[in-house]
Amino acid sequence: MCKAMLENGEFDPLLCPLLSDLSPEEISERMSDPRIARCRAAVEDQSLGHAERNRICAEELRKTKRKRFVFI
Protein backbone atom coordinates (compact mmCIF):
# COMPACT_ATOMS: atom_id res chain seq x y z
CA MET A 1 0.00 0.00 0.00
CA CYS A 2 2.64 2.51 1.01
CA LYS A 3 4.77 1.20 -1.84
CA ALA A 4 2.08 2.06 -4.39
CA MET A 5 1.82 5.60 -3.03
CA LEU A 6 5.60 6.02 -2.95
CA GLU A 7 5.89 4.87 -6.55
CA ASN A 8 3.14 7.27 -7.64
CA GLY A 9 4.45 10.12 -5.48
CA GLU A 10 0.91 10.89 -4.40
CA PHE A 11 -0.83 10.22 -1.10
CA ASP A 12 -3.99 8.13 -1.47
CA PRO A 13 -6.06 7.68 1.70
CA LEU A 14 -7.57 4.49 0.29
CA LEU A 15 -4.12 2.89 0.08
CA CYS A 16 -2.84 4.12 3.43
CA PRO A 17 -2.55 1.33 6.03
CA LEU A 18 -2.97 3.93 8.77
CA LEU A 19 -6.47 4.61 7.46
CA SER A 20 -7.53 1.08 6.57
CA ASP A 21 -10.84 -0.20 7.88
CA LEU A 22 -12.13 3.31 8.56
CA SER A 23 -15.28 4.89 7.24
CA PRO A 24 -15.00 7.87 4.86
CA GLU A 25 -16.00 10.14 7.74
CA GLU A 26 -13.30 8.73 10.00
CA ILE A 27 -10.72 9.05 7.22
CA SER A 28 -11.69 12.67 6.75
CA GLU A 29 -11.28 13.33 10.48
CA ARG A 30 -7.90 11.59 10.66
CA MET A 31 -6.37 13.45 7.72
CA SER A 32 -5.31 16.18 10.18
CA ASP A 33 -3.62 13.65 12.51
CA PRO A 34 0.12 14.43 12.79
CA ARG A 35 1.10 10.87 11.80
CA ILE A 36 -0.98 11.02 8.64
CA ALA A 37 0.29 14.52 7.87
CA ARG A 38 3.92 13.43 8.25
CA CYS A 39 3.45 10.38 6.06
CA ARG A 40 1.54 12.38 3.45
CA ALA A 41 4.27 15.03 3.37
CA ALA A 42 6.93 12.36 2.98
CA VAL A 43 5.09 10.64 0.13
CA GLU A 44 4.62 13.91 -1.75
CA ASP A 45 8.08 15.40 -1.08
CA GLN A 46 10.06 14.59 -4.20
CA SER A 47 13.23 16.07 -2.68
CA LEU A 48 13.42 13.08 -0.31
CA GLY A 49 14.92 9.88 -1.59
CA HIS A 50 12.71 6.83 -2.00
CA ALA A 51 14.36 5.08 0.97
CA GLU A 52 13.86 8.10 3.25
CA ARG A 53 10.19 8.47 2.29
CA ASN A 54 9.66 4.76 2.87
CA ARG A 55 11.42 4.96 6.26
CA ILE A 56 9.21 7.84 7.43
CA CYS A 57 6.00 6.06 6.44
CA ALA A 58 7.12 2.78 8.00
CA GLU A 59 8.03 4.61 11.22
CA GLU A 60 4.58 6.21 11.45
CA LEU A 61 2.94 2.85 10.81
CA ARG A 62 4.98 1.23 13.62
CA LYS A 63 4.07 4.05 16.02
CA THR A 64 0.39 3.61 15.24
CA LYS A 65 0.53 -0.16 15.71
CA ARG A 66 2.25 0.29 19.08
CA LYS A 67 -0.37 2.82 20.13
CA ARG A 68 -3.23 0.47 19.13
CA PHE A 69 -1.59 -2.41 21.01
CA VAL A 70 -1.40 -0.35 24.20
CA PHE A 71 -5.16 0.27 24.14
CA ILE A 72 -6.16 -3.35 23.49
NUROZA-951613 format. One record per atom (N, C-alpha, C): atom name; residue in three letters; residue number from 0; y, z, x. Coordinates in steps of 0.2 Angstrom, whole numbers, plus 5000, padded with zeros to 4 digits. Atoms other than C-alpha are relative to their C-alpha. Last residue first. Layout:
REM residues N
rec a CA&r ALA&k NUM&v Y&w Z&u X
...
REM end
This chain:
REM residues 72
rec a N&r ILE&k 71&v 5007&w 5001&u 5004
rec a CA&r ILE&k 71&v 4983&w 5117&u 4969
rec a C&r ILE&k 71&v 4997&w 5007&u 5000
rec a N&r PHE&k 70&v 4999&w 4998&u 5007
rec a CA&r PHE&k 70&v 5001&w 5121&u 4974
rec a C&r PHE&k 70&v 4994&w 4999&u 4996
rec a N&r VAL&k 69&v 4998&w 4993&u 5000
rec a CA&r VAL&k 69&v 4998&w 5121&u 4993
rec a C&r VAL&k 69&v 5001&w 5002&u 4993
rec a N&r PHE&k 68&v 5006&w 4996&u 4999
rec a CA&r PHE&k 68&v 4988&w 5105&u 4992
rec a C&r PHE&k 68&v 5002&w 5007&u 4999
rec a N&r ARG&k 67&v 5005&w 5000&u 5006
rec a CA&r ARG&k 67&v 5002&w 5096&u 4984
rec a C&r ARG&k 67&v 4995&w 5005&u 5001
rec a N&r LYS&k 66&v 4996&w 4996&u 5005
rec a CA&r LYS&k 66&v 5014&w 5101&u 4998
rec a C&r LYS&k 66&v 4996&w 5000&u 4994
rec a N&r ARG&k 65&v 5001&w 4993&u 4999
rec a CA&r ARG&k 65&v 5001&w 5095&u 5011
rec a C&r ARG&k 65&v 5004&w 5005&u 4995
rec a N&r LYS&k 64&v 5007&w 4997&u 5001
rec a CA&r LYS&k 64&v 4999&w 5079&u 5003
rec a C&r LYS&k 64&v 5000&w 5007&u 5001
rec a N&r THR&k 63&v 5001&w 5000&u 5007
rec a CA&r THR&k 63&v 5018&w 5076&u 5002
rec a C&r THR&k 63&v 4993&w 5003&u 4998
rec a N&r LYS&k 62&v 4996&w 4994&u 5003
rec a CA&r LYS&k 62&v 5020&w 5080&u 5020
rec a C&r LYS&k 62&v 4999&w 5001&u 4993
rec a N&r ARG&k 61&v 5004&w 4994&u 4998
rec a CA&r ARG&k 61&v 5006&w 5068&u 5025
rec a C&r ARG&k 61&v 5004&w 5006&u 4997
rec a N&r LEU&k 60&v 5006&w 5000&u 5004
rec a CA&r LEU&k 60&v 5014&w 5054&u 5015
rec a C&r LEU&k 60&v 4996&w 5006&u 5001
rec a N&r GLU&k 59&v 4998&w 4998&u 5007
rec a CA&r GLU&k 59&v 5031&w 5057&u 5023
rec a C&r GLU&k 59&v 4994&w 5001&u 4995
rec a N&r GLU&k 58&v 4998&w 4993&u 5000
rec a CA&r GLU&k 58&v 5023&w 5056&u 5040
rec a C&r GLU&k 58&v 5002&w 5003&u 4993
rec a N&r ALA&k 57&v 5006&w 4996&u 4999
rec a CA&r ALA&k 57&v 5014&w 5040&u 5036
rec a C&r ALA&k 57&v 5002&w 5007&u 5000
rec a N&r CYS&k 56&v 5003&w 5000&u 5007
rec a CA&r CYS&k 56&v 5030&w 5032&u 5030
rec a C&r CYS&k 56&v 4994&w 5004&u 5000
rec a N&r ILE&k 55&v 4996&w 4996&u 5005
rec a CA&r ILE&k 55&v 5039&w 5037&u 5046
rec a C&r ILE&k 55&v 4997&w 5001&u 4993
rec a N&r ARG&k 54&v 5000&w 4993&u 4998
rec a CA&r ARG&k 54&v 5025&w 5031&u 5057
rec a C&r ARG&k 54&v 5004&w 5005&u 4995
rec a N&r ASN&k 53&v 5006&w 4998&u 5003
rec a CA&r ASN&k 53&v 5024&w 5014&u 5048
rec a C&r ASN&k 53&v 4999&w 5008&u 5002
rec a N&r ARG&k 52&v 5000&w 5000&u 5007
rec a CA&r ARG&k 52&v 5042&w 5011&u 5051
rec a C&r ARG&k 52&v 4994&w 5003&u 4997
rec a N&r GLU&k 51&v 4995&w 4995&u 5002
rec a CA&r GLU&k 51&v 5041&w 5016&u 5069
rec a C&r GLU&k 51&v 5000&w 5001&u 4993
rec a N&r ALA&k 50&v 5004&w 4994&u 4999
rec a CA&r ALA&k 50&v 5025&w 5005&u 5072
rec a C&r ALA&k 50&v 5005&w 5006&u 4998
rec a N&r HIS&k 49&v 5005&w 4999&u 5005
rec a CA&r HIS&k 49&v 5034&w 4990&u 5064
rec a C&r HIS&k 49&v 4997&w 5007&u 5000
rec a N&r GLY&k 48&v 5007&w 5004&u 4998
rec a CA&r GLY&k 48&v 5049&w 4992&u 5075
rec a C&r GLY&k 48&v 4995&w 5002&u 4994
rec a N&r LEU&k 47&v 5006&w 4996&u 4998
rec a CA&r LEU&k 47&v 5065&w 4998&u 5067
rec a C&r LEU&k 47&v 4994&w 4996&u 5001
rec a N&r SER&k 46&v 4999&w 4998&u 4993
rec a CA&r SER&k 46&v 5080&w 4987&u 5066
rec a C&r SER&k 46&v 4995&w 5004&u 5003
rec a N&r GLN&k 45&v 5003&w 5005&u 4996
rec a CA&r GLN&k 45&v 5073&w 4979&u 5050
rec a C&r GLN&k 45&v 5001&w 5001&u 5008
rec a N&r ASP&k 44&v 4996&w 5000&u 4994
rec a CA&r ASP&k 44&v 5077&w 4995&u 5040
rec a C&r ASP&k 44&v 4997&w 4995&u 5005
rec a N&r GLU&k 43&v 4994&w 5005&u 5001
rec a CA&r GLU&k 43&v 5070&w 4991&u 5023
rec a C&r GLU&k 43&v 5004&w 4999&u 5006
rec a N&r VAL&k 42&v 5003&w 5006&u 5002
rec a CA&r VAL&k 42&v 5053&w 5001&u 5025
rec a C&r VAL&k 42&v 5005&w 4994&u 5001
rec a N&r ALA&k 41&v 5004&w 5002&u 4994
rec a CA&r ALA&k 41&v 5062&w 5015&u 5035
rec a C&r ALA&k 41&v 4997&w 4993&u 4998
rec a N&r ALA&k 40&v 4996&w 5002&u 4995
rec a CA&r ALA&k 40&v 5075&w 5017&u 5021
rec a C&r ALA&k 40&v 4996&w 4997&u 5006
rec a N&r ARG&k 39&v 4997&w 5007&u 5002
rec a CA&r ARG&k 39&v 5062&w 5017&u 5008
rec a C&r ARG&k 39&v 5005&w 4998&u 5005
rec a N&r CYS&k 38&v 5005&w 5006&u 5000
rec a CA&r CYS&k 38&v 5052&w 5030&u 5017
rec a C&r CYS&k 38&v 5003&w 4994&u 4998
rec a N&r ARG&k 37&v 5001&w 5001&u 4992
rec a CA&r ARG&k 37&v 5067&w 5041&u 5020
rec a C&r ARG&k 37&v 4995&w 4995&u 5001
rec a N&r ALA&k 36&v 4994&w 5004&u 4997
rec a CA&r ALA&k 36&v 5073&w 5039&u 5001
rec a C&r ALA&k 36&v 4998&w 4999&u 5008
rec a N&r ILE&k 35&v 5000&w 5007&u 5002
rec a CA&r ILE&k 35&v 5055&w 5043&u 4995
rec a C&r ILE&k 35&v 5006&w 4996&u 5003
rec a N&r ARG&k 34&v 5006&w 5003&u 4997
rec a CA&r ARG&k 34&v 5054&w 5059&u 5005
rec a C&r ARG&k 34&v 5000&w 4993&u 4999
rec a N&r PRO&k 33&v 4999&w 5001&u 4993
rec a CA&r PRO&k 33&v 5072&w 5064&u 5001
rec a C&r PRO&k 33&v 4994&w 4996&u 5003
rec a N&r ASP&k 32&v 5003&w 4995&u 4996
rec a CA&r ASP&k 32&v 5068&w 5063&u 4982
rec a C&r ASP&k 32&v 5001&w 4998&u 5007
rec a N&r SER&k 31&v 4995&w 4996&u 4997
rec a CA&r SER&k 31&v 5081&w 5051&u 4973
rec a C&r SER&k 31&v 4997&w 5005&u 5005
rec a N&r MET&k 30&v 4997&w 5004&u 4995
rec a CA&r MET&k 30&v 5067&w 5039&u 4968
rec a C&r MET&k 30&v 5006&w 5003&u 5004
rec a N&r ARG&k 29&v 5002&w 4999&u 4993
rec a CA&r ARG&k 29&v 5058&w 5053&u 4961
rec a C&r ARG&k 29&v 5003&w 4996&u 5005
rec a N&r GLU&k 28&v 4997&w 4994&u 4998
rec a CA&r GLU&k 28&v 5067&w 5052&u 4944
rec a C&r GLU&k 28&v 4999&w 5002&u 5007
rec a N&r SER&k 27&v 4993&w 5000&u 5000
rec a CA&r SER&k 27&v 5063&w 5034&u 4942
rec a C&r SER&k 27&v 5004&w 5006&u 5002
rec a N&r ILE&k 26&v 4998&w 5004&u 4994
rec a CA&r ILE&k 26&v 5045&w 5036&u 4946
rec a C&r ILE&k 26&v 5008&w 5000&u 5001
rec a N&r GLU&k 25&v 5000&w 4996&u 4994
rec a CA&r GLU&k 25&v 5044&w 5050&u 4934
rec a C&r GLU&k 25&v 5001&w 4996&u 5006
rec a N&r GLU&k 24&v 4994&w 4995&u 5000
rec a CA&r GLU&k 24&v 5051&w 5039&u 4920
rec a C&r GLU&k 24&v 4999&w 5004&u 5006
rec a N&r PRO&k 23&v 4994&w 5003&u 4998
rec a CA&r PRO&k 23&v 5039&w 5024&u 4925
rec a C&r PRO&k 23&v 5006&w 5005&u 5000
rec a N&r SER&k 22&v 4998&w 5004&u 5005
rec a CA&r SER&k 22&v 5024&w 5036&u 4924
rec a C&r SER&k 22&v 5007&w 4997&u 5002
rec a N&r LEU&k 21&v 4994&w 4997&u 5004
rec a CA&r LEU&k 21&v 5017&w 5043&u 4939
rec a C&r LEU&k 21&v 5002&w 4995&u 4995
rec a N&r ASP&k 20&v 5002&w 4996&u 5006
rec a CA&r ASP&k 20&v 4999&w 5039&u 4946
rec a C&r ASP&k 20&v 5006&w 5004&u 4996
rec a N&r SER&k 19&v 5006&w 5002&u 5004
rec a CA&r SER&k 19&v 5005&w 5033&u 4962
rec a C&r SER&k 19&v 4999&w 5005&u 4995
rec a N&r LEU&k 18&v 4998&w 5001&u 5007
rec a CA&r LEU&k 18&v 5023&w 5037&u 4968
rec a C&r LEU&k 18&v 4994&w 4998&u 4995
rec a N&r LEU&k 17&v 4996&w 4994&u 5002
rec a CA&r LEU&k 17&v 5020&w 5044&u 4985
rec a C&r LEU&k 17&v 5001&w 5000&u 4993
rec a N&r PRO&k 16&v 5005&w 4995&u 5002
rec a CA&r PRO&k 16&v 5007&w 5030&u 4987
rec a C&r PRO&k 16&v 5003&w 5007&u 4998
rec a N&r CYS&k 15&v 4999&w 4994&u 4996
rec a CA&r CYS&k 15&v 5021&w 5017&u 4986
rec a C&r CYS&k 15&v 4994&w 5006&u 4998
rec a N&r LEU&k 14&v 5005&w 5000&u 4995
rec a CA&r LEU&k 14&v 5014&w 5000&u 4979
rec a C&r LEU&k 14&v 5001&w 5007&u 5004
rec a N&r LEU&k 13&v 5007&w 5001&u 5003
rec a CA&r LEU&k 13&v 5022&w 5001&u 4962
rec a C&r LEU&k 13&v 4995&w 5001&u 5006
rec a N&r PRO&k 12&v 5003&w 4993&u 5002
rec a CA&r PRO&k 12&v 5038&w 5009&u 4970
rec a C&r PRO&k 12&v 4993&w 4999&u 4997
rec a N&r ASP&k 11&v 5002&w 5001&u 5007
rec a CA&r ASP&k 11&v 5041&w 4993&u 4980
rec a C&r ASP&k 11&v 4997&w 5006&u 4997
rec a N&r PHE&k 10&v 5003&w 4995&u 5003
rec a CA&r PHE&k 10&v 5051&w 4994&u 4996
rec a C&r PHE&k 10&v 4998&w 4999&u 4993
rec a N&r GLU&k 9&v 4997&w 4998&u 5006
rec a CA&r GLU&k 9&v 5054&w 4978&u 5005
rec a C&r GLU&k 9&v 4997&w 5006&u 4996
rec a N&r GLY&k 8&v 4993&w 4997&u 4999
rec a CA&r GLY&k 8&v 5051&w 4973&u 5022
rec a C&r GLY&k 8&v 5004&w 5002&u 4994
rec a N&r ASN&k 7&v 4995&w 5003&u 5004
rec a CA&r ASN&k 7&v 5036&w 4962&u 5016
rec a C&r ASN&k 7&v 5007&w 5002&u 5002
rec a N&r GLU&k 6&v 5001&w 5007&u 4999
rec a CA&r GLU&k 6&v 5024&w 4967&u 5029
rec a C&r GLU&k 6&v 5006&w 4996&u 4997
rec a N&r LEU&k 5&v 4998&w 5001&u 4993
rec a CA&r LEU&k 5&v 5030&w 4985&u 5028
rec a C&r LEU&k 5&v 5000&w 4993&u 5002
rec a N&r MET&k 4&v 4993&w 4999&u 5000
rec a CA&r MET&k 4&v 5028&w 4985&u 5009
rec a C&r MET&k 4&v 5003&w 4999&u 5007
rec a N&r ALA&k 3&v 4998&w 5006&u 5004
rec a CA&r ALA&k 3&v 5010&w 4978&u 5010
rec a C&r ALA&k 3&v 5008&w 5000&u 5000
rec a N&r LYS&k 2&v 5001&w 5006&u 4996
rec a CA&r LYS&k 2&v 5006&w 4991&u 5024
rec a C&r LYS&k 2&v 5003&w 4994&u 4996
rec a N&r CYS&k 1&v 4994&w 5000&u 4996
rec a CA&r CYS&k 1&v 5013&w 5005&u 5013
rec a C&r CYS&k 1&v 5000&w 4994&u 5005
rec a N&r MET&k 0&v 4994&w 5000&u 5004
rec a CA&r MET&k 0&v 5000&w 5000&u 5000
rec a C&r MET&k 0&v 5006&w 5000&u 5004
REM end
